[in-house]
């Protein structure tokens, strides 16, 4: 099984310091709205920029995952069966494997909050720290007990993950997750607690979320990995934190997320993982172990399985999903809040997210078996072109969200 090298491309090494053109090129407009196939003659009166097909149409074959299909007329394999993530049995399951955290890891998270998350006179979270930390943490009802941390992580998977599927659930382990990323998940999960926990707990969860978010951004900025080439978990953490700050929190945090949105995009553009190189191909950072402690070396945020091919596949797909999430945030929040856009549609030259059956596969061989029923997924630009031409595009819910974000910019 060959290793796919499909990664987001946000420019070249020679122009890393430059942003893409903010205006839409004429040849890109011609590509999007030209519906001619092959050598068909253009519609009379329709202006088509010469050579546009070679500029954009070829990117599907250049960057797409080489899935092999048996049906040349098929657009892909998309099962009709739906995953009932909101089923009552799932909502009531408090021992999800992907939410199970060890006592050692929960104590590590608590120690970070206790030793690093200090307040000052200007912090909106003023006077919350004492209320959050006081009491006996061994009490299951303590807001930072192991049991409640598991509840927050489980809440993230049940209520939020399907909307922004950038974490690989089958291989996720809280104990192997970098602390900032796990704190971002806890922040969102605490804000999304089910009402069955009671009003007092849900209100306390919301206060905890604001407190964690206020300090978490500075924790990320001070991390040695917050520099190009940034690791995948850094992108995942920044995106989750931005979504929380903009959509769940206070005005101060919303404004802060707006200010730092371009920072995340710039870090993506400058990182090798977003110009065709996997995060696994980046040179090791000798400062990682010294700065982050002995446990951090085993919590890179990447998949840790015995199958190296599958590890690479997961990393590549997760990185593409992060790039698309950043694009969706950039596009939809520009419309919702009147923010200026930072990204442009024609720079997203990568395939749409893989089918959920692949993303939810539990082993590399299972991915291989499912791939045998698939053909090359349609690229984002080709999918956008078909959408604007009123043609059906076979993709999942996340893919449709991406296409709608692109259509809003066309």
C-alpha positions in Angstrom: 0.0 0.0 0.0 1.6 3.2 -1.1 1.9 6.1 1.3 -0.3 9.1 0.1 1.4 12.4 0.2 -1.7 14.6 0.1 -1.3 17.6 2.2 -2.6 21.2 2.2 -0.6 23.7 0.1 -0.6 27.3 1.2 2.2 28.6 -1.0 5.8 27.7 -1.8 9.0 27.9 0.1 10.0 31.0 -1.8 6.9 33.0 -0.8 6.3 31.8 2.7 6.3 35.4 4.0 3.6 36.5 1.6 -0.1 36.1 1.8 -2.0 34.9 -1.2 -3.8 37.4 -3.5 -6.9 38.7 -1.7 -8.7 39.1 -5.0 -10.0 36.2 -7.0 -8.0 35.6 -10.2 -9.9 35.8 -13.4 -8.8 32.4 -14.5 -10.1 30.9 -11.3 -13.5 32.5 -11.8 -13.5 31.1 -15.3 -12.6 27.6 -14.0 -15.4 27.7 -11.4 -18.2 28.8 -13.8 -17.1 27.0 -17.0 -19.1 23.8 -17.2 -17.7 22.6 -20.5 -16.3 19.0 -20.5 -13.3 17.9 -22.5 -12.9 19.7 -25.9 -16.5 21.0 -26.0 -16.9 24.4 -27.5 -17.6 27.2 -25.1 -20.9 28.8 -24.8 -21.2 31.8 -27.2 -20.4 35.0 -25.3 -18.8 33.1 -22.4 -15.3 34.4 -21.6 -12.8 31.6 -20.7 -9.3 32.5 -19.6 -6.8 30.6 -21.7 -5.1 27.8 -19.8 -7.3 27.9 -16.8 -7.9 24.2 -16.8 -4.2 23.5 -16.4 -4.0 26.0 -13.5 -6.8 24.5 -11.4 -8.3 21.4 -12.9 -5.1 19.4 -12.6 -4.9 19.8 -8.9 -7.4 17.1 -8.2 -5.0 14.4 -9.6 -1.9 16.1 -8.1 -3.1 16.2 -4.5 -5.8 13.6 -4.2 -5.4 10.4 -2.2 -4.9 7.5 -4.7 -8.0 5.5 -3.9 -8.7 2.6 -6.3 -12.3 1.9 -7.2 -13.9 -0.8 -9.3 -16.8 1.3 -10.6 -15.7 4.0 -13.0 -19.0 5.7 -12.9 -19.1 5.9 -9.1 -18.3 9.2 -7.3 -17.3 7.3 -4.2 -18.5 5.0 -1.5 -20.8 6.6 1.0 -22.8 4.1 3.2 -26.4 5.0 3.8 -26.3 3.9 7.4 -25.9 6.8 9.8 -23.9 6.8 13.1 -26.4 7.7 15.8 -24.0 9.7 18.0 -26.9 11.4 19.8 -28.5 8.1 20.7 -29.6 7.8 24.4 -27.2 4.9 25.0 -24.3 7.1 23.8 -25.3 10.1 25.9 -25.5 8.0 29.0 -22.2 6.2 28.5 -19.8 7.9 30.9 -17.0 5.3 30.3 -16.2 6.0 26.7 -12.7 4.5 25.8 -11.7 7.8 24.2 -12.6 9.7 27.4 -10.9 7.4 29.9 -8.1 9.3 31.7 -5.6 7.9 34.2 -5.2 9.3 37.7 -1.6 10.3 36.7 -2.8 12.3 33.7 -5.6 14.0 35.6 -3.2 15.0 38.3 -0.9 16.4 35.7 -3.7 18.5 34.2 -4.6 19.7 37.7 -1.0 20.6 38.5 -0.7 22.7 35.3 -3.9 24.6 36.3 -2.7 25.0 39.9 0.9 26.1 39.1 0.6 28.1 35.8 -2.9 29.5 35.6 -2.6 32.5 37.8 -4.9 35.5 37.8 -4.1 39.2 37.8 -6.2 42.3 38.4 -7.1 42.6 34.7 -8.2 39.0 34.1 -11.9 38.6 33.3 -11.6 35.2 35.2 -10.7 37.1 38.4 -11.6 35.4 41.6 -12.6 32.1 39.8 -9.3 30.3 40.5 -9.9 29.9 44.2 -13.4 28.6 43.7 -12.2 26.1 41.1 -9.2 24.8 43.0 -10.6 24.7 46.5 -11.9 21.5 48.0 -10.9 17.9 47.9 -10.0 16.8 44.3 -10.5 13.1 45.2 -14.2 13.9 45.7 -15.9 12.8 42.5 -18.0 16.0 42.5 -15.0 18.3 42.5 -14.9 20.2 39.2 -11.4 19.0 38.5 -11.7 15.5 39.8 -10.7 12.6 37.5 -14.4 11.7 37.1 -15.4 15.2 36.0 -12.4 15.5 33.6 -13.7 12.3 32.0 -17.2 13.8 31.9 -15.8 16.9 30.1 -13.8 14.8 27.5 -16.8 12.6 26.9 -19.0 15.7 26.5 -16.6 16.9 23.8 -16.9 13.7 21.8 -20.7 13.5 22.2 -21.7 17.1 21.6 -18.9 18.7 19.6 -16.7 16.3 17.7 -19.1 15.6 14.8 -19.3 19.3 14.0 -15.5 19.7 13.8 -14.1 16.2 13.2 -10.4 17.0 13.4 -9.4 14.5 16.1 -9.1 10.8 15.2 -11.4 9.1 17.7 -10.4 5.4 17.1 -6.8 6.1 18.1 -7.4 8.9 20.6 -6.0 8.4 24.1 -6.2 11.2 26.8 -3.0 9.9 28.4 -1.1 10.3 25.1 -2.6 13.7 24.2 -0.5 16.9 24.7 -1.7 18.8 27.7 -2.8 22.0 25.9 -4.9 20.0 23.4 -6.5 18.0 26.2 -7.2 21.3 28.1 -8.9 22.7 24.9 -11.1 19.6 24.7 -11.9 19.9 28.4 -12.7 23.6 27.9 -15.3 22.8 25.2 -16.6 19.7 26.9 -17.2 21.6 30.2 -19.2 24.2 28.3 -21.3 21.5 26.6 -22.3 19.4 29.6 -25.7 17.8 29.3 -28.5 19.2 31.4 -28.8 15.9 33.2 -25.8 17.0 35.3 -28.0 19.7 36.8 -28.0 23.5 36.6 -25.4 24.0 39.3 -22.8 21.7 37.6 -23.5 23.1 34.1 -23.1 26.7 35.3 -19.8 25.7 37.1 -18.7 24.0 33.9 -19.2 27.2 32.0 -17.2 29.2 34.5 -14.4 26.6 34.4 -14.3 26.8 30.6 -13.9 30.6 30.6 -11.1 30.3 33.2 -9.2 27.6 31.2 -9.6 29.4 27.9 -8.3 32.7 29.3 -5.0 31.1 30.4 -4.7 28.4 27.7 -3.8 30.7 24.8 -0.8 32.0 26.6 0.2 28.4 27.5 0.2 27.6 23.8 2.1 30.7 22.8 4.8 29.8 25.4 5.2 26.2 24.2 8.4 25.5 22.2 6.3 23.9 19.5 4.5 27.2 18.8 6.8 27.9 15.8 7.1 26.6 12.3 7.0 23.8 11.6 4.3 23.5 14.2 3.1 20.0 15.2 -0.4 18.9 14.3 -1.6 19.1 17.9 -0.7 22.8 18.0 -3.1 23.5 15.0 -5.8 21.4 16.6 -5.5 23.2 19.9 -5.5 26.7 18.3 -8.6 25.9 16.2 -10.6 24.4 19.1 -9.7 27.3 21.4 -10.7 29.8 18.7 -14.0 28.1 18.2 -14.7 28.2 22.0 -13.6 31.8 22.3 -15.8 33.0 19.4 -18.9 30.8 19.9 -19.2 29.9 23.6 -17.5 32.5 25.7 -17.4 36.2 26.6 -17.0 39.4 24.5 -13.3 39.7 25.7 -12.4 36.2 24.6 -14.3 36.6 21.3 -12.4 39.7 20.4 -9.1 38.0 21.4 -9.9 35.1 19.1 -10.5 37.5 16.3 -7.2 39.2 16.9 -5.2 35.9 16.9 -7.1 34.2 14.0 -4.5 35.4 11.5 -1.7 34.1 13.7 -3.0 30.6 13.3 -3.3 30.9 9.6 0.2 32.4 9.3 1.6 29.5 11.4 -0.1 27.1 9.0 1.3 28.7 5.9 4.8 28.7 7.3 4.8 25.2 8.5 6.2 22.4 6.4 3.3 20.2 7.2 1.1 22.5 5.1 3.3 22.8 2.0 3.3 19.1 1.1 5.3 17.6 4.0 3.8 15.4 6.7 4.4 16.4 10.3 6.3 13.1 10.7 8.8 14.4 8.1 9.7 17.5 10.1 13.1 17.3 11.9 12.9 16.5 15.6 13.1 19.4 18.0 15.8 18.7 20.5 14.3 21.1 23.0 11.0 19.3 23.2 11.9 16.8 26.0 13.8 19.4 28.0 11.0 22.0 27.9 8.0 19.7 28.3 9.2 17.0 30.7 9.6 13.3 30.3 5.9 12.5 29.6 5.7 15.0 26.8 8.0 12.9 24.6 5.2 10.3 24.5 2.4 12.8 23.9 3.2 14.2 20.5 -0.5 14.3 19.6 0.0 11.9 16.7 -1.4 8.4 16.3 0.7 5.8 18.2 -0.1 2.4 16.6 2.0 -0.5 15.4 1.1 0.3 11.8 3.4 3.1 10.6 1.4 3.5 7.3 -1.8 4.0 9.3 -0.1 6.6 11.5 1.0 8.6 8.5 -2.5 8.3 6.9 -4.2 9.6 10.1 -1.7 12.5 10.4 -2.2 13.5 6.7 -6.0 13.3 6.9 -6.1 15.2 10.2 -3.8 17.9 8.9 -6.1 18.4 5.9 -9.1 18.6 8.1 -7.4 21.2 10.2 -6.7 23.3 7.1 -10.4 23.0 6.0 -11.6 23.9 9.5 -9.4 27.0 9.4 -11.0 27.9 6.1 -14.5 27.3 7.3 -13.9 29.5 10.4 -12.4 32.2 8.2 -15.3 32.2 5.8 -18.3 31.7 8.0 -17.1 34.1 10.7 -16.5 36.8 8.1 -20.2 36.5 7.3 -21.5 36.1 10.8 -19.4 38.7 12.5 -18.2 41.0 9.7 -14.6 40.0 10.1 -12.1 40.4 7.3 -11.1 37.1 5.6 -7.5 36.0 5.7 -7.6 32.9 3.5 -8.7 32.7 -0.2 -10.7 30.0 -1.9 -8.2 29.2 -4.7 -5.4 28.3 -2.2 -7.4 25.3 -0.9 -6.1 22.9 -3.5 -6.6 19.6 -1.7 -9.3 16.8 -1.7 -12.4 17.0 0.4 -12.3 15.0 3.7 -12.3 11.3 3.3 -15.5 9.2 3.9 -16.4 8.7 7.5 -16.1 4.9 7.1 -12.4 5.5 6.5 -12.0 8.1 9.3 -13.7 5.8 11.8 -11.8 2.6 10.8 -10.1 0.9 13.7 -7.1 -0.5 11.9 -4.8 0.0 8.9 -6.0 -3.2 7.2 -9.6 -2.0 7.6 -8.7 1.3 5.9 -7.2 -0.8 3.1 -10.3 -2.9 2.7 -12.6 0.1 2.6 -10.2 1.9 0.1 -10.7 -1.0 -2.3 -14.4 0.2 -2.7 -13.5 3.8 -3.2 -12.2 5.9 -6.1 -10.2 9.1 -5.8 -12.2 11.6 -3.8 -13.2 14.8 -5.5 -11.0 17.8 -4.8 -12.4 20.9 -3.0 -12.1 23.1 -6.1 -13.8 20.5 -8.3 -16.5 20.0 -5.7 -17.1 23.7 -5.5 -17.3 24.0 -9.2 -19.9 21.2 -9.3 -21.8 22.8 -6.5 -22.0 26.2 -8.3 -23.1 24.3 -11.5 -26.0 22.6 -9.5 -24.4 19.2 -9.8 -24.4 16.7 -7.0 -21.2 16.2 -5.0 -20.9 13.0 -3.0 -19.3 13.9 0.4 -20.0 13.8 4.1 -21.5 16.5 6.3 -18.2 18.1 7.0 -17.4 18.2 3.3 -20.8 19.9 2.6 -19.9 22.5 5.3 -16.6 23.2 3.5 -18.3 23.5 0.1 -20.9 25.9 1.5 -18.1 28.0 3.0 -16.4 28.1 -0.3 -19.6 28.9 -2.2 -20.1 31.9 0.1 -16.8 33.3 -1.1 -17.2 32.6 -4.8 
